[in-house]
């Protein structure tokens, strides 16, 4: 049995932030940390005190995290960025809200004494003999301490305190991973044995000038030391405990959405009955309109959770190789229940959401191939484009003519010309991408085309079969990616105001293309009329593209089960990174890195002119002080002879670093030789820069973070985790299903013996009573029985966990 922890957070917007620049404004961005490890960074919103980010992240975590913090910073071109404020949420505070947090929270000041991190390894025991009584504390080592010096390290020492007694270790210079190996003893008076105070172990950063900096503390009840054997282990360092003050909102506020999901994942055998019911729903439905496990899930699914459920179902059926029958089942029900073709797939039903999530799951690489060159061109050119007469700002335009001031007509003409150029490139790229489109997407659209054509066969509905596909393809896939390219990983940063307007106009035009130009001229935005001719001219090529898109043999997909979102040998991530020369003579930092193009597939990691590495044992961040460089990661691989090799790679920013860390960890998730520890520094000048140990082969001084990954479209399939999500949804709606399908209304119960039981005469003359069943009652009974069994299994495992933990406590 395993546990699964997922943290969903959305940084929506900020308001009333203080001005940090001389211009009277700020350039804010957010850094997100989990237990002081940076996991995400938003884009910078330039010159804005009420920025909108709208950035959403999913983080898969180990069970033991403690806090989530959001630091708002002001980006400066020269010098260090300014700190505006922070918000810290404890795991308990997030977990106490079943539906998650969605609110405005005031920023608080950043107190250095509260910014602690890391752990310390201690052994404590109470020694009693005839001559003296003493408290012995072995201070062994510490790891991941906060950097307090400008060099990115600290000069730590430890102080042990009890009552008026104290003792200190030596100072270890320039490290965040000190090894002391020292024993401190405090002599106690006999009467002190009866006291119930705390033994405090403090870690400080020594400074030659000024006061020492606090690095954290551990408090251990003195009563625990009366037990034997000695108390030993790793202890998390805690802050001083000063209460954070929000200054009444003087530092501004953030609107955040945060939700924590913690699940106990049972062995696969317990989920198989539910998987069987879901599979049965799509491979052998008696009638599409009949009740099934899938239709009952749709009944109890809430609007808030529909997108998550849709993505989970897509992953389950991808894993079963049945994603096309699954989508066909939902789409057929949707089409059959729609009488007006103008409303087809216009709602956010489970069918619509499933198609959206399916396209993201299997088509993201395809979308990047089609759109990225054009998006990059738009960002690079930064043209001022505007068609709305009410929004044209002549002061923002560059001089178009040398004859005098630029007129509105010249701005519109220039804008139309650029938009036509961009839109033509987008349409040509899309309609020429038939062979690039994943086969499973093409087959799903083929089935959709067939169902719509059967339902709306009238001549006046000739275009409906095209609109059904283009509605998903253009309106729900390509247009949103053009509007917000960062959210589709097409760009690292949000667009500036000028580029955002260009993207918005292009997204509107592409939506009209997806609607086959049928609604042109009927809206309020008549100023879009100059683009109408190019939109109308594209209709024929779009229809031809859709016809070619669905011209595919169904067996191409059905013969190959979709066991993963990305198939073997398909590139998951690629791009230029800077590789550091790890062995040989040490070079100056600027010469030690070579630009190389890297490929990560679902099986291997490689870069130009090198063999592929198939056994990645760890991928971790590198401390800045190792090479005096930011955003460096290390990839530790193992060769066929069992030798470990380390490669240092630099990314261009923290987001790219996190994306590569997460992607490599995901494709290495099933490697049984993953390392439990690593060195966050580098072995230079005969010692590790992190822990100062001389032996290159010494065990790593920090824990690896292989379980920390960013959730996205490339997540590996995990059937047990996904089925657990569906079970939780069904559990919440169990009472509703039982009441609808199994319980008889009170008015019918008294007459059931008369009306619902009727005599049947068999050919041999025997008489029997047959009780009439409600529609869907049999399917509901089977589903509810599976839900009850899973609930019982969870209760059994929880009881065992409680018994095991109680036994450990008693033994200790």
C-alpha positions in Angstrom: 0.0 0.0 0.0 1.3 3.5 -0.8 0.3 7.1 -0.2 -0.2 9.8 -2.7 -0.1 13.5 -2.0 -1.0 16.1 -4.6 -1.0 19.9 -4.1 -3.0 22.0 -6.5 -2.4 25.8 -6.3 -3.3 28.7 -8.5 -1.8 32.1 -8.1 -4.6 34.3 -9.4 -3.7 37.9 -8.8 -2.3 40.5 -6.5 -3.6 43.9 -5.3 -2.3 47.0 -3.6 1.3 46.0 -3.7 3.8 48.6 -2.5 5.9 50.5 -5.0 9.6 49.4 -5.0 10.9 51.3 -8.0 11.7 55.0 -8.4 9.0 55.2 -11.0 6.3 54.6 -8.3 5.5 51.1 -9.4 6.9 47.5 -9.2 7.6 44.6 -11.4 6.2 41.7 -9.3 6.5 38.0 -9.6 5.9 35.1 -7.2 8.3 32.3 -6.1 6.6 29.3 -4.7 8.4 27.1 -2.1 7.6 23.8 -0.5 9.6 23.5 2.8 11.9 26.2 1.4 12.6 24.4 -1.9 11.6 26.5 -4.9 9.1 24.6 -7.0 7.7 27.3 -9.3 8.1 30.9 -10.4 5.5 33.0 -12.1 6.1 35.4 -14.9 7.0 39.0 -14.1 4.2 41.5 -14.6 5.9 44.7 -15.5 5.0 48.0 -13.9 1.9 46.9 -12.1 0.8 47.1 -8.5 -2.3 44.9 -9.0 -0.8 42.1 -11.3 -2.8 39.2 -12.8 -0.9 35.9 -13.2 -3.6 33.2 -13.4 -0.9 30.5 -13.2 -1.9 27.1 -12.1 0.4 24.2 -10.9 0.0 20.6 -9.7 2.7 19.3 -7.5 3.1 15.6 -6.5 4.8 15.4 -3.2 6.1 13.0 -0.5 3.8 12.7 2.5 6.2 14.6 4.8 6.0 18.2 3.6 5.2 20.9 6.2 4.4 24.2 4.5 3.7 26.0 1.3 4.9 29.6 0.9 4.5 32.3 -1.7 7.1 35.0 -1.9 6.3 38.1 -3.9 9.4 39.8 -5.3 10.1 42.9 -7.3 12.4 42.2 -10.3 15.3 44.6 -10.8 17.4 44.7 -13.9 20.5 45.8 -11.8 21.3 44.3 -8.4 19.2 41.9 -6.3 15.5 41.7 -6.6 13.5 43.3 -3.7 11.4 41.3 -1.4 7.8 42.6 -1.1 6.3 40.0 1.3 5.2 36.4 1.7 2.3 34.2 2.6 3.0 30.8 4.4 0.3 28.1 4.7 0.9 25.1 6.8 0.0 21.6 5.6 -2.6 21.4 8.4 -4.2 24.7 7.4 -4.6 23.6 3.8 -5.8 20.1 4.7 -8.4 21.4 7.1 -10.4 22.8 4.1 -12.0 19.9 2.3 -12.8 22.0 -0.8 -9.5 23.9 -0.5 -8.7 27.5 0.0 -10.0 30.2 -2.4 -9.5 33.7 -0.9 -7.5 36.9 -0.6 -4.6 36.7 1.9 -2.5 39.6 3.2 1.2 39.5 2.6 3.5 39.6 5.7 7.0 40.8 6.2 9.9 38.3 5.7 11.6 37.7 9.0 15.0 36.1 8.7 14.6 34.3 12.0 11.5 32.6 10.5 13.2 31.6 7.3 14.7 28.4 8.5 15.2 25.0 6.9 17.0 21.7 7.1 17.5 19.0 9.7 20.0 18.1 12.3 21.2 14.6 13.4 21.4 14.2 17.2 21.8 11.6 19.9 20.8 12.5 23.4 20.9 10.5 26.6 20.9 11.1 30.4 23.9 9.7 32.3 23.5 8.9 36.0 26.3 7.5 38.2 27.4 8.0 41.8 29.7 10.9 41.0 27.7 13.1 38.7 24.6 13.4 36.5 25.0 14.7 33.0 23.1 15.3 29.8 25.1 14.0 26.9 24.3 15.3 23.4 26.1 14.0 20.3 25.9 16.6 17.6 26.6 14.5 14.5 25.7 16.5 11.4 23.1 18.8 9.7 21.8 19.1 6.2 20.1 21.7 4.0 20.7 24.6 6.3 19.6 28.0 5.2 22.3 30.1 3.4 23.0 33.2 5.4 26.2 34.5 3.8 26.5 36.3 0.5 28.5 33.3 -0.8 25.3 31.1 -0.5 26.6 29.2 2.5 26.8 29.6 6.2 29.3 29.1 9.1 27.2 27.0 11.4 27.7 26.0 15.0 25.3 24.3 17.5 24.4 25.3 21.0 22.7 22.9 23.5 20.7 24.6 26.3 18.9 23.2 29.4 18.0 25.5 32.3 21.1 27.7 32.9 23.5 25.2 31.3 24.8 25.5 27.8 27.6 24.2 25.5 28.6 24.8 21.9 30.2 22.9 19.1 33.0 24.2 16.9 32.3 26.5 14.0 32.5 24.9 10.5 33.1 27.5 7.8 31.3 27.8 4.5 28.9 24.9 4.4 25.2 24.1 4.6 25.9 20.5 5.3 28.2 20.5 8.4 29.7 17.3 10.0 30.6 18.0 13.6 30.8 14.5 15.2 31.2 16.2 18.6 29.9 15.2 22.0 28.6 17.9 24.4 27.9 17.3 28.1 26.0 19.4 30.5 26.4 18.6 34.2 23.1 18.7 36.1 22.2 19.0 39.7 20.1 16.1 41.2 17.1 18.3 41.8 17.0 19.2 38.0 16.0 15.6 37.3 12.5 16.3 38.5 12.0 19.3 36.3 9.8 19.1 33.1 11.6 21.6 30.9 12.8 21.5 27.4 16.2 20.6 26.0 16.9 23.1 23.3 19.4 22.6 20.4 20.0 25.8 18.4 21.9 26.1 15.2 23.5 29.5 14.4 25.5 31.0 11.6 28.7 32.7 13.0 29.5 36.2 11.8 32.7 37.9 12.5 31.0 41.3 12.4 27.6 41.9 13.8 25.3 39.4 15.5 25.1 35.8 14.6 22.2 34.6 12.4 19.6 32.1 13.6 19.4 28.9 11.5 16.8 26.9 13.5 16.1 25.0 16.7 14.9 21.7 18.1 13.1 21.4 21.4 13.0 18.0 23.1 11.0 17.4 26.3 13.4 16.5 29.1 11.1 13.7 30.3 11.9 11.8 27.0 15.5 11.4 28.1 14.6 9.3 31.2 13.9 6.4 28.8 16.4 4.0 27.3 18.0 3.6 24.8 19.4 7.0 23.9 17.2 9.3 21.8 18.7 9.4 18.3 17.5 10.6 14.9 17.1 13.4 12.4 15.1 16.4 13.7 13.5 19.1 11.7 14.8 22.6 12.5 12.0 25.0 13.6 11.8 28.8 13.6 11.8 30.9 16.7 8.0 31.0 16.6 7.4 34.8 16.2 3.9 35.5 15.2 3.6 36.8 11.7 1.9 40.2 11.4 0.2 41.2 8.2 0.5 44.9 8.8 -3.2 45.4 8.0 -2.6 44.8 4.3 0.0 47.5 3.9 2.1 45.1 1.9 -0.8 44.1 -0.4 -2.5 40.8 -0.8 -2.7 37.7 -3.1 -5.7 35.8 -4.3 -4.8 32.1 -4.0 -6.5 28.8 -4.7 -4.9 25.9 -2.9 -6.1 22.3 -2.4 -4.4 19.4 -0.9 -5.4 15.8 -1.8 -4.0 13.0 0.3 -5.0 9.4 -0.6 -4.2 6.0 0.7 -3.6 3.9 -2.4 -4.6 0.3 -2.0 -3.0 -2.7 -3.8 -4.2 -3.0 -7.4 -6.4 -6.0 -6.7 -8.8 -3.9 -4.7 -9.4 -1.5 -7.6 -9.9 -4.1 -10.3 -13.7 -4.6 -9.8 -14.2 -0.9 -10.3 -11.9 -0.9 -13.4 -14.0 -3.8 -14.7 -17.2 -1.9 -14.3 -15.8 1.1 -16.1 -14.4 -1.0 -18.9 -17.7 -2.9 -19.2 -19.5 0.4 -19.7 -17.8 1.2 -23.0 -17.0 -2.2 -24.5 -20.3 -4.0 -24.0 -23.1 -1.5 -23.4 -26.5 -3.0 -24.0 -27.9 0.4 -25.1 -26.1 3.7 -25.0 -28.9 5.2 -23.0 -28.9 2.5 -20.3 -27.4 3.2 -16.9 -23.9 2.1 -16.3 -21.0 2.9 -13.9 -19.9 5.7 -16.2 -23.3 7.3 -16.5 -23.8 7.1 -12.7 -20.4 8.7 -12.2 -21.6 11.6 -14.4 -24.8 11.9 -12.3 -22.9 12.5 -9.1 -20.0 14.5 -10.5 -20.0 18.1 -9.5 -19.2 21.1 -11.7 -16.1 22.0 -9.6 -14.6 18.5 -10.0 -15.7 17.7 -13.6 -12.4 18.7 -15.2 -10.3 16.6 -12.8 -12.7 13.6 -13.2 -12.5 14.0 -17.0 -8.7 13.9 -17.0 -8.7 11.0 -14.6 -11.0 9.0 -16.8 -9.0 9.8 -19.9 -5.9 8.4 -18.2 -7.7 5.3 -17.0 -9.0 4.5 -20.5 -5.6 5.3 -22.1 -4.1 2.8 -19.8 -6.7 0.2 -20.8 -6.3 0.9 -24.5 -9.9 2.0 -24.7 -9.8 5.8 -24.9 -11.5 5.9 -28.3 -14.5 3.7 -27.2 -14.7 5.7 -24.0 -15.0 9.0 -25.9 -17.3 7.5 -28.4 -19.6 6.3 -25.6 -19.8 9.8 -24.0 -20.1 11.6 -27.4 -22.8 9.3 -28.6 -24.9 10.0 -25.5 -24.3 13.7 -25.9 -25.3 13.7 -29.6 -28.4 11.5 -29.0 -29.6 13.8 -26.3 -29.2 17.0 -28.4 -32.1 18.1 -30.6 -30.8 21.5 -31.6 -27.4 21.2 -33.6 -26.6 24.7 -32.6 -26.2 23.7 -29.0 -24.1 20.6 -29.6 -21.1 20.3 -27.2 -21.7 23.9 -26.1 -22.0 23.0 -22.4 -19.2 21.9 -20.0 -20.5 18.4 -19.9 -18.4 15.4 -19.0 -18.2 14.6 -22.7 -16.9 18.0 -23.6 -14.4 18.1 -20.7 -13.2 14.6 -21.6 -12.5 15.6 -25.2 -10.6 18.7 -24.0 -8.4 16.8 -21.6 -7.9 14.0 -24.1 -6.5 16.5 -26.6 -4.1 17.9 -24.0 -3.0 14.5 -22.9 -2.1 13.1 -26.4 -1.8 16.2 -28.5 0.4 18.7 -26.7 3.6 17.8 -28.6 1.6 18.1 -31.8 0.3 21.5 -30.8 3.9 22.7 -30.1 5.0 21.5 -33.5 2.2 23.4 -35.2 2.1 26.7 -33.2 5.5 27.3 -31.6 7.3 28.9 -34.6 4.4 31.3 -35.2 4.0 32.2 -31.5 7.8 32.8 -31.2 7.6 35.1 -34.2 4.7 37.1 -32.7 6.6 37.5 -29.4 9.8 38.5 -31.2 8.3 41.1 -33.5 6.2 42.9 -30.7 4.1 44.8 -33.3 1.5 47.3 -32.2 -1.8 45.9 -33.6 -5.3 47.2 -33.0 -8.5 47.2 -35.0 -11.0 48.6 -32.4 -11.3 52.4 -33.1 -12.0 52.9 -29.4 -8.7 51.4 -28.3 -6.3 52.8 -30.9 -3.6 54.8 -29.1 -1.5 56.8 -31.5 1.1 57.5 -28.9 2.0 53.8 -28.7 2.6 53.3 -32.4 5.9 53.6 -34.1 6.2 56.1 -37.0 4.8 54.5 -40.1 5.2 57.4 -42.4 7.8 60.2 -42.6 5.0 62.6 -43.8 3.8 63.5 -40.3 1.8 62.1 -37.5 0.3 58.6 -37.9 -3.4 58.5 -38.5 -5.9 55.9 -37.2 -6.5 54.7 -40.8 -2.7 53.9 -41.1 -2.7 52.1 -37.8 -5.7 50.0 -38.9 -4.2 49.2 -42.3 -0.9 48.2 -40.8 -2.8 46.1 -38.2 -4.9 44.3 -40.8 -1.8 43.5 -42.9 0.1 42.0 -39.9 -3.0 40.1 -38.6 -3.6 38.6 -42.1 0.0 37.5 -42.2 -0.1 35.9 -38.8 -3.5 34.3 -39.4 -2.5 32.9 -42.7 0.6 31.3 -41.2 -1.5 29.8 -38.4 -4.1 28.4 -40.8 -1.6 27.0 -43.2 0.3 25.4 -40.4 -2.8 23.7 -39.0 -4.3 22.5 -42.3 -0.9 21.1 -43.3 -0.5 19.1 -40.2 -2.6 16.0 -40.9 0.3 13.6 -40.8 1.6 15.2 -37.6 -1.7 14.8 -35.7 -1.5 11.7 -33.3 -3.4 8.8 -34.9 -5.5 8.3 -31.7 -6.8 11.9 -32.0 -7.7 11.3 -35.6 -9.6 8.1 -34.9 -11.5 9.8 -32.0 -12.6 12.6 -34.4 -13.6 10.1 -37.0 -15.9 8.4 -34.5 -17.3 11.8 -33.5 -17.9 12.7 -37.2 -19.8 9.5 -37.7 -22.1 9.9 -34.7 -23.0 13.5 -35.6 -23.6 12.6 -39.3 -26.0 9.8 -38.2 -27.9 12.0 -35.8 -28.2 15.1 -38.0 -28.5 13.6 -41.5 -30.7 16.4 -43.0 -29.2 18.4 -45.9 -29.6 21.7 -43.9 -27.3 20.2 -41.2 -24.5 19.4 -43.6 -21.9 21.5 -41.7 -22.7 20.1 -38.3 -20.4 17.2 -38.7 -17.5 19.6 -39.4 -18.5 22.0 -36.7 -18.5 19.3 -34.1 -14.8 18.5 -34.8 -13.7 22.1 -35.4 -15.4 23.2 -32.2 -13.0 21.0 -30.2 -10.0 21.3 -32.5 -10.0 25.1 -33.1 -12.1 26.6 -30.2 -11.0 24.4 -27.3 -7.4 23.5 -28.4 -5.6 25.9 -30.7 -7.4 29.1 -29.9 -6.8 28.9 -26.1 -3.1 28.0 -26.7 -2.8 31.2 -28.9 -4.5 33.3 -26.3 -2.3 32.2 -23.3 0.8 30.4 -24.7 2.5 30.2 -21.3 -0.3 28.0 -19.9 0.4 25.6 -22.8 4.2 25.7 -22.2 4.7 27.5 -25.6 6.5 30.3 -23.8 8.3 30.8 -20.5 6.8 34.2 -19.9 3.4 35.8 -20.2 3.0 38.2 -23.1 3.4 41.9 -22.6 0.3 44.2 -23.1 1.0 44.8 -26.8 1.6 41.1 -27.6 -1.4 40.0 -25.5 -3.7 42.2 -27.6 -2.3 40.7 -30.8 -2.8 37.2 -29.5 -6.4 38.0 -28.4 -7.3 39.3 -31.9 -5.8 36.2 -33.5 -7.6 33.9 -31.1 -10.9 35.6 -32.0 -10.2 35.2 -35.7 -9.3 31.5 -35.3 -12.5 30.9 -33.4 -14.4 32.3 -36.4 -12.4 30.0 -38.6 -13.5 27.1 -36.3 -17.1 28.2 -36.7 -16.6 28.0 -40.5 -17.4 31.7 -40.7 -21.1 31.1 -40.0 -21.4 33.8 -37.4 -19.5 36.6 -39.1 -21.2 40.0 -39.1 -23.7 39.0 -36.4 -21.7 40.1 -33.3 -20.9 43.5 -31.8 -17.3 43.6 -33.0 -17.9 44.9 -36.5 -14.3 46.3 -36.5 -13.1 42.7 -37.1 -14.7 42.9 -40.6 -11.3 43.5 -42.4 -10.4 39.9 -41.4 -13.7 38.4 -42.7 -12.5 37.8 -46.3 -9.5 35.7 -45.2 -11.7 33.8 -42.7 -14.2 33.0 -45.4 -11.5 32.0 -47.9 -10.1 29.5 -45.4 -13.4 27.6 -44.9 -12.9 25.3 -47.9 -9.3 24.4 -46.8 -10.5 23.8 -43.3 -13.2 21.4 -44.4 -10.7 19.6 -46.7 -8.3 19.4 -43.7 -11.0 17.8 -41.5 -11.9 15.3 -44.2 -8.3 14.3 -44.5 -7.9 14.2 -40.7 -10.6 11.5 -40.3 -9.5 9.5 -43.3 -7.7 6.9 -41.2 -8.0 3.2 -40.5 -9.4 2.5 -37.1 -7.2 -0.5 -36.7 -4.0 1.7 -36.6 -4.9 2.7 -33.1 -6.9 -0.4 -31.9 -3.9 -2.7 -32.6 -1.6 -0.8 -30.3 -2.9 -0.3 -26.7 -2.3 3.2 -25.4 -0.4 2.1 -22.4 1.1 5.6 -21.8 0.3 9.1 -22.7 3.6 9.2 -24.6 4.7 6.0 -26.4 8.3 4.6 -26.2 10.9 6.6 -28.2 8.7 9.7 -28.4 10.4 12.9 -27.2 8.9 14.2 -23.9 11.1 17.3 -23.7 13.9 18.8 -25.7 15.9 22.0 -25.9 19.3 23.7 -25.5 21.0 23.4 -22.1 24.5 24.2 -20.9 26.6 21.1 -19.9 29.4 21.5 -17.4 32.7 19.7 -17.7 32.7 17.6 -14.6 36.0 15.8 -14.9 39.5 17.0 -15.8 41.1 20.4 -15.1 38.8 23.0 -13.5 38.1 25.9 -15.9 36.7 29.3 -15.2 32.9 29.2 -14.9 32.3 31.0 -18.2 34.4 28.5 -20.1 33.3 25.4 -18.2 29.8 25.2 -19.8 29.2 24.1 -23.4 25.8 24.6 -25.1 24.3 21.3 -26.1 20.9 20.1 -27.4 19.3 17.6 -25.1 16.5 15.0 -25.8 14.4 13.3 -23.1 12.3 10.4 -24.2 10.2 8.1 -22.2 13.2 5.7 -22.1 16.4 7.7 -22.5 18.2 11.0 -21.9 20.8 12.1 -24.4 22.5 15.1 -26.0 24.2 15.6 -29.3 27.2 13.2 -30.1 26.7 11.1 -27.0 25.3 7.7 -26.2 21.9 7.5 -24.5 21.6 7.1 -20.7 18.9 4.6 -19.7 19.6 4.4 -16.0 19.1 7.7 -14.3 19.6 7.2 -10.6 19.0 10.8 -9.4 18.3 14.3 -10.8 18.7 17.1 -8.3 19.5 20.8 -7.9 23.0 22.0 -7.4 23.9 24.7 -4.8 24.8 28.0 -6.3 28.1 28.1 -4.5 29.3 24.9 -6.2 30.0 26.8 -9.5 28.8 30.3 -8.6 26.0 29.7 -11.1 22.2 29.6 -10.8 19.7 27.1 -12.1 22.2 24.2 -12.3 21.0 20.5 -11.9 22.9 17.3 -11.8 22.0 14.0 -13.5 23.5 10.9 -11.8 23.6 7.9 -14.1 24.9 4.3 -13.7 26.7 2.4 -16.4 26.5 -1.4 -17.0 29.4 -2.0 -14.6 27.6 -0.2 -11.8 29.8 3.0 -11.8 28.1 6.3 -11.1 28.6 9.3 -13.3 27.5 12.8 -12.7 26.7 15.4 -15.3 26.0 19.1 -14.4 23.6 21.0 -16.6 22.5 24.6 -16.4 19.1 25.9 -17.4 18.3 29.4 -18.4 15.8 30.1 -15.6 14.2 28.4 -12.5 11.0 27.4 -14.4 13.0 25.6 -17.1 15.0 23.9 -14.3 11.9 22.7 -12.5 10.4 21.4 -15.8 13.5 19.4 -16.6 13.8 18.1 -13.1 10.2 17.0 -13.1 10.3 15.4 -16.6 13.4 13.4 -15.9 12.1 12.2 -12.5 8.9 11.0 -14.2 10.6 8.9 -16.8 12.8 7.4 -14.1 10.0 6.7 -11.7 10.2 2.9 -12.1 14.0 2.6 -11.8 14.7 0.4 -8.9 18.3 1.8 -8.5 17.3 5.4 -7.6 19.6 6.8 -5.0 18.3 7.8 -1.5 20.9 10.6 -1.1 23.2 12.9 -3.1 25.7 15.7 -2.9 24.1 19.1 -3.7 27.6 20.5 -4.3 30.5 19.5 -6.6 33.8 17.7 -5.8 36.4 20.5 -6.4 39.9 21.1 -5.1 39.9 17.7 -3.4 36.6 18.0 -1.4 32.9 18.4 -1.8 31.7 22.0 -1.7 28.6 21.0 0.2 29.7 18.9 3.2 33.5 19.5 2.8 34.2 15.8 2.8 37.4 14.7 0.9 36.2 11.3 -0.3 34.6 11.6 -3.7 32.7 8.3 -3.1 31.3 9.3 0.4 27.5 8.9 0.9 25.5 11.9 -0.2 24.8 14.5 2.5 21.3 15.4 1.4 18.1 13.4 0.7 17.0 13.0 -2.9 13.7 14.4 -4.1 12.6 11.9 -6.7 9.0 12.0 -5.5 8.6 15.8 -6.1 7.3 16.4 -9.6 5.1 18.9 -11.4 1.9 17.6 -12.7 1.2 18.1 -16.4 0.1 16.5 -19.6 3.1 14.2 -19.6 2.5 12.5 -16.3 3.0 8.7 -16.5 -0.2 6.7 -16.1 -0.9 5.3 -12.6 -4.1 3.2 -12.7 -4.3 2.8 -8.9 -4.1 6.5 -8.2 -6.5 7.3 -10.9 -9.1 4.7 -9.8 -8.8 6.0 -6.3 -9.9 9.4 -7.5 -12.9 8.0 -9.2 -13.8 5.9 -6.1 -13.8 9.1 -4.0 -16.2 10.8 -6.4 -18.5 7.8 -6.3 -18.3 7.6 -2.5 -19.5 11.2 -2.2 -22.5 10.4 -4.4 -23.2 7.0 -2.9 -26.3 8.1 -1.0 -27.7 9.9 -4.0 -27.3 6.7 -6.1 -28.8 4.4 -3.5 -31.8 6.7 -3.0 -32.5 6.9 -6.8 -31.9 3.4 -7.9 -32.4 1.1 -4.8 -34.9 2.7 -2.5 -38.6 2.6 -3.2 -40.7 5.8 -2.5 -42.9 5.5 0.6 -46.0 5.8 -1.5 -45.1 2.7 -3.5 -43.9 0.5 -0.6 -47.5 -0.2 0.7 -48.7 -1.2 -2.7 -45.6 -3.1 -3.8 -47.0 -6.4 -2.8 -50.1 -5.7 -5.0 -48.6 -3.9 -8.0 -45.0 -4.8 -8.2 -45.5 -8.5 -7.6 -47.6 -10.3 -10.2 -48.2 -13.9 -10.7 -46.6 -15.6 -13.6 -47.9 -19.0 -14.9 -45.2 -21.4 -16.1 -46.0 -24.0 -18.8 -46.1 -26.7 -16.2 -48.8 -24.8 -14.3 -46.7 -23.6 -11.4 -47.2 -20.1 -10.2 -44.3 -17.7 -9.2 -44.1 -14.1 -8.2 -41.9 -11.7 -10.2 -40.9 -8.4 -8.6 -40.5 -5.5 -11.1 -37.1 -3.7 -10.9 -36.4 -0.1 -11.4 -34.4 0.9 -14.5 -30.7 0.7 -13.7 -31.2 -1.0 -10.4 -29.0 -4.0 -11.3 -26.1 -1.8 -12.5 -26.4 0.5 -9.4 -26.4 -2.5 -7.1 -23.2 -3.8 -8.5 -21.5 -0.4 -8.5 -22.6 0.3 -4.9 -21.3 -3.1 -3.8 -17.9 -2.3 -5.2 -17.9 1.1 -3.5 -18.8 -0.5 -0.2 -16.0 -3.1 -0.6 -13.4 -0.4 -1.3 -14.6 1.6 1.8 -14.2 -1.5 3.9 -10.7 -2.2 2.5 -9.7 1.4 3.4 -11.0 1.0 6.9 -9.1 -2.3 7.3 -5.8 -0.7 6.2 -6.3 2.3 8.3 -6.9 0.1 11.4 -3.7 -1.8 10.7 -1.8 1.5 10.3 -3.1 2.7 13.7 -2.2 -0.6 15.3 1.3 -0.5 13.8 2.0 3.1 14.9 0.7 2.4 18.4 3.0 -0.6 18.6 6.0 1.5 17.5 5.2 4.1 20.2 4.9 1.5 22.9 8.2 -0.1 21.9 10.0 3.2 21.9 
